[in-house]
Amino acid sequence: MSNAVSQAERLRAQILDLVGEYHRLAHPPAGFTPGQSPAPVSGRVFDARDMQALVDSALDFWLTTGRFNDAFETRLAAYVGARKALTVNSGSSANLVAFSALTSPTLRQRALQPGDEVITCATGFPTTVNPILLWGMVPVFVDVDIPTYNIDVDAVEAAITPKTKAIMVAHTLGNPFNARRVKELCARHGLWLIEDCCDALGAMVDGQHVGAFGDVGTLSFYPAHHITMGEGGAVFTNNNHLAKAMESFRDWGRDCYCAPGRDNSCNKRFGWRLGDLPKGYDHKYVYSHLGFNLKITDMQAAVGLAQMDHLESFIVARRHNFNLLKAVLAELETFFILPEATAGTEPSWFGFPLTLRPDAPFTRDALVVHLNQKKIGTRLLFGGNLVRQPYMKGRAFRVSGDLKNADVVVDRTFWIGVYPGLTEQHVAYMLDAITDFCRQNSMKAAV
């Protein structure tokens, strides 16, 4: 090692030590004062190691994906039990890349075509559904189950027709849907399955990670999620053919698979003949798919890699907070339908959903306003009944069965946080606020 390199490495170590000291001074543990401190639904949770990883990657100044991304993809794939994981710039992009791969001409007769039907849940986040619309397919909406808040699998089976080619559905708020049964339906009818796991990293079905049952799984690393890299997401699969297609769609649609900074991995960069291009046309500029640029930076990957060290403790904290909430709120079941885990699963809870009973002496909106006034964060169940969203006007879709539970979600469902940044003090304060509101309104109704 040259003297200059040795000096640089010593300086790097000093810089990272200073970052650790900066974290201690600038980001001390926040105390909690009831009524003054917020109790948000989600947020980033990090320590000095996460900041040091970010700075370490910045000192490389590689900028695009590099050594940190390679390490993160490898570690993530091992965690979820997949052969291949690919990073993308958001969970929404992950859904887009996953679905786009199913349109690849390389799939021949199994490639999805405009007009094909794709079954999905009527409730959830729009970007689980949007790729279906963007590629000219027809989403088929079925109802949601309460109290799991997952897709009604009986309704899925009833919705299948000869036009059905795929199922794309999310594990709601970290509670897995019945992935084994959905997989069996897909196998019986020759359907693709995409599992949107963006809110469910660490959740298990029959001892397997969510995403392992589908052809592709997707994840999000936005600050609200189980781990974060700011913006970011990933797709993962055990299907090497789909992995290659997803990489192409993520990387401009190119046919070339060289990593950033590398050329001629195939050893015949100027020896290909594809499409109507002349033989020898530079393979780096041959495009086999209608693609995008959805990659991340190595700095993001460095944060994600460091966050993986916290993941198990984060999941334990989420489950702990969920159980604290449920134990006390069980006393208020006169007012609320409490959430239930899907049979045979181990959720990795993203939030704690509550649905008001139809005879509750107050409205969902009145309670939500009260909680927000108390600095307690709340969220609705994302887009509610997506069929009723403004952007769905005039679009081609089909509804199978009724959507009565989806409408219940629109009118009476919300959720509160369980994320690792919430201490038992936060949770106790949240419970007191909900309990007091219920008692006061119950007394008013009795007068």
N, C-alpha and C positions, 0 to 999 in steps of 0.2 A: 504494500500500500504506500503510495507516495505521501510526502509530508503534507501537501496541500489537501489531499483527500482525508488524511488523518485529522487535520485541523478542522475540516468541514464537519466530520462526523462528531468530533468533540463539541463543536459549536451547535450542531443539531441537538445533541443531548442536553446542552445548557438551555437552549430555546424551549425544549419540551418540558424541562423542569420549571422554567419560568411560566409556561402555560398552566402547569399544575398549580403554581402559587397564585396566578391570576384567577383561576377558577375558585380557589379557596376564598379569595378576597371579594371577588365580583359576584359570585353565585353562592352565597352561604345558604344553608337550609332555611326555608321560609317558615316562620311561625304561623300559628293560626289563631285569629281573634274572631269569635262568632259574631256574625252580623257585619263585620268589616272586611274580613278576608274572603275572597271568592272561593267557591267550591265548584270548579268547572267540570264539564262532562269529559274533557280530555285535555291532553297537553304533552309537551315533550318532557321526558325525564332523562337526565344525563348527568355524568360526573366528569371529573378531570380527564379520565382516560378517553372519553369520547372527543373532548376538545383537543387533546394531544394527538389523537389519530387524524383529525381534520388538518391540523397544522403540519403534521408529519407528511401528509400527502401534498399539501400546498408547497412544502419545501422541495419536493420532487419537481414541481411545476410541469407535470406531464399533461394535466388538464383533461384530456379525454380518458377513456377507460384504460387501465394499466394493471399494475400488480395488485392493488387493493381490490379492484373489481374482480380479478381472477380468483383471489382468495375468498371474496365474499360469495361469488357464484358457487364455488366449490363447497363452501361450508353450508350455504343455504340448501343446496341440493341434497347434501347428506342429511340435514336436519329434517327435511320434508320427505325424504325417502325417494327422491327422483334421480333419474340418470342425468338430467340436464336442467339447469336453471339459467335463465337469461335476464339480466336487469333491463329495465325500461324506465322512462322518466316519470311515470305515475301509475297508480292502479288502474285508472281509466285507460291509459295507453296499453296496460297489460291486457285488459279485456279486448281492446281493439286488435292487438297483435295476435292474441289467442284465436279470436274469431276469424280474423283475416286468413290465418293459416289453413282454415278449413275450406277456403275458396281456392287454394292453390291448384293450378292446372296439373301439378305433379300427382295429385290424388286421383286423377282420371275420373272414373264414373262416380266416385265418392265425393268429389268436390261439390261444395254447396253452390247452387245456382240461384239467380234472381227468381223470386216467386216461391222458393222453398219455405216451408214453415219451420219455426224454431219455438219450442215451448219454453216459457219462462214464467216467473211469478209476477202477479199484478202489483205487488208492493215491493219497494226497495229503492235502490239508487239508480238513477237513469242510465248511467254508463254500463250497467249490466245488460241493458236492452239496446242502447243506441247503436252498437256495431251491427246488430241484426238489420236495423233500418238503413244504416249507411250503405250496406252491401246489397240492398234491394230485396232482402228476404222479408218474410211476414212473421212478426212476433205473435205467438198465441198465448194469451194471458189466462192463467188459472188462479184460483183463489189461494189465500194464505191460511194457514192453521193458527189458531189462537188456543193455547198460550205458548207454543214454540216459536211463532212468528216466521215459520218456514213454509215452503211450498207444500200444498196439499198433494201428497203423492197419489192418492186415489183420483184426484182431479187430473193429474198428469196422465195417468193411464187412460182415462176417458177421453182425453184431448188428442191422442195419437191417431193420425189418419195416414193414408198412403203418401200424403204430401209432407209429412213430418220427417225431417232429416237430422235434427239435433235438439238437444236440451241445454240451455245455458241458464244457470241459476246460482244465487248466492247463499252462503251460510250466514244467516241473519244474526247480527250482533254477536258473533262468535259462537253461536249455538248451531251445531251442524244439522243439516237436513238429513233425511234417511238416505244417505248416499249409497248404501248397499242395495236397497230396493230400486232406487233410480238407475243404478248401474245395471241391474238385472233387466229392467225395462229396455234400456238401451241395447243390451246384448240380444234380447229377444227380437227387437225390431230393427236392428242394424243402424242405430243412431249414434251420432257423436255426442259426447258429454263434456261441457266446460264447467268446472267448479270455480265460481268466484269466491276466493278465500280471503278477500281483501280485509275483512273484519275478523278473521278467524285464525290467524297464525298461532299454531300450537294446539288447536282443537283436534280431537281424535274421534274416530269412528271405529269401533271394534278393534282398538289398538293401533290403527293406522292413521297417519296424518290426513286431514282433509286435503283434497286434491289428488290423492292416490287412487281414487275410484274413477275419476274422469280421464279423458284423453289429455286434457290440459288443466292446470290450476293457475290461478292468478293471485297476486298479492299487492298490497299498497304499503308504502313506507312514509306516507304523509305524517306530520307530527301527531295527529290524533290516533294513529294506529299502534300496534303492539310494540314495534320498534320503528325508529325513524331515521331517515337521512335527509329530511327536509321535504323535498319533492322526490318521488321515486317509486318504483314498483318492480315486479318480477313476474315472469311466466315460468312454469316448470312442467316437465313431462317425462314419461318413460318411453316415448315414441321418438326414435331418432329422426324419422322422416319429418314429423311435425316440428321437431326442434330446428332442423335445417330451414324449413319454410318460415318459421317464426323469426329466426335470425335474419333471413332475407327481408321480410316485411319490416322489421325494426331498422335495418340498415339500408334505407333507400330503395329496397327491392332488388338489390344487386345479386348477381349470381355468385360473385366472388365471396369467399369466406375468410380472407386474410384478416388477422387481428390488426388493430390500429398500429401503425408504424412498421408493419411487415408487408413484404411483397412476395409473390410467387410461391405461396405455400404448396400449391398443387404441382409445382415444377413444370407447368406448361401454360404459363400466363399468356403466351402469344401463340398457343397451339390449338385453341378451341375454335369450333365453328358452331354457333348457336343462332337460332332465328334466321333472319335473312341477312345477317351480317357476314362480311367476308371472313374466311379462315384467317386466324391470327389476330383478329380484332382484340385489343387489350381487354383481358378478362375483368379487370378492375372496373370497366365501364360497360359491362354487359348486365342488363336488368331482366330478371326472369319473373318479377312480380310487380304489381302496382303498389310500391312501398312508400315508406315514410323515413324520417330520421327521429327516432325516439330513444336515443341512447342517453346515458347519464355521464357524469364526470367521475374521475377517480376520487375526487374529494368527497363526493356523496358516498361512494362505495366504502371509503375509509370509515366514515361515521357509521354506516350500516354494519360493517364488520365489527367495530367496537361494541355496537349495541347488541350484537348477538351474545356477548358475554353476559348481558343482563336479562336475556329473554326469559329464562326459566323463572327467575325471581319475579319478573314482571307478571308472568302468568299466574304465579302463586298469589301475588298481591291482588290481582283482578278477581280471582276466585274468592279470596278472603273477603274482600269488600262486598262482593255479590252476596255471599252467605250472611254477612252481617246485616245487610239490607233486608234480605228475605226473612231472616229470623224475626225481626221486629215487625215488618210489614205484614207478616202472617196474621197479626192481631187486627189488621185493617182489611181483611178479605171481604168484609161487608161492602166496602167501597171499591175494591180493586180486584181484577183478575191478575194473579201473580205469574211470572214467567216460569216455564218448565223446560228442563233439558230434554232433548229428543232421546228416546229410549236407546240404550246401547252406545251413548256418546259421552265424551268428556269435553264440555265446552271450554273455550278460552274466551271468557266473556269480554265483550267490547262495551257493553252498557247494560243497564237494568231497565227493561221495558215494563210499563204499567198500562193497563187498559181499565178505564173506569167502567163499572157496571152500569147498566142502563138506568137503574133506579137510584144512583148516587145523588145526594142532595146538592151537588155542585157540578160544574162543567170542567172538562179537561183544561180549557183555556183559562178559566178563573184560577185553577190551581197552578198552572204554568206561570201566569203573571205574578202570583203570590211568591212562588219560589224564586223567580228572577229578581223580584224586589228584595228578597233576602240574599241576593248574590249567589244563588244556587243555580248552576247552569242546567238547562233542559234542552232536549231536541225532540222533534217529531220523528216518526219512523221514516226518515228520508222523504221520498216523493209521495208517500202514501199510496193511494190507488193511482198508478201511473196513467191509466186510461183517462183519468180526469184532469191531467196536466195540460196547460195551454198548448204546449208544443206538439201534443198528439193530435190536435185538430187536423182533420183532412188526411191523416196518414193511414196507410194500409196495415191493419192488424185484425186479429180475430180474438174473440172472447169465447172460451169454452166453459160452460156452466155459468153459475152466478158468481158475483164478486162481493157477496154480502159481508164477509169478514174484512175484505180490503176496504170497504166503506166504513166499517167499525173502526179500523185503524185510522182512517182520515179524521173521524169525529172524536175518538175517545182514547187514542194511544199516544204516549210520549215515553221518553226514557231519560234516565239520569246516569251520572258517571260512576264508574268503578275503577278508573285507571290508577296506576301505581302512585301518582302524585297525591292521591287522596289518603289522608291518615285516618285512624279511627276517630279522631276529633272531628274531622270533616264529615265522616259518615254519621256520627252521632248528631251533629248539627242538622244535617239533611233530614234525618229521621224525626227529630224534634219538630222541624218546620212542617213536615208532611202530617205528622200526628196531630199537632195543634190545629192545623187548618181543618182537618177532617172532623175533629171534635167540635170546633166552633161552628162549622157549617151544619153539623148534625144537630147541634143544639138549636140553631136558628130554625131548622126545618121542623123541629119538634114543637116549636112554640105556636 
